[in-house]
Amino acid sequence: MFSAKVDEKIIGAVWARIMNDYGHIDNHTPSIAISLYKEYRGLEIGTALMKELLRLLREKGYTQTSLSAQKANYAVKLYKNVGFEIVSENDAEYIMVCHL
């Protein structure tokens, strides 16, 4: 897990885990979750957190990672910008994969 702080307050975090969650692809692909307080969005903080986690996953030998995002989620653009591609979808959400 990586976090971002402002004045010692955690304002965002990103983490990966292998579990049967919404972004689950298989038992060898970690899925990612990210959270950032609304007032800190659009400042490249989420992008920096994602890039750092992707770097760590690559370093640990993973070849891909996944996530689930609601289609209306503003962060879909962020995910695409750091290398995620849509691999499947349903009415409400995308499953996205980033090849490391």
Buried (B, 14 or more C-beta within 10 A) or exposed (E): EBEBEEEEEEBBBBBBEBEEEEBBBEEEBBBBBBEBEEEBBEEEBBBBBBBEBBEEBEEEEBEBBBBBBEEEEEBBEBBBEBBBEBEEEEEEBBBBBBEB
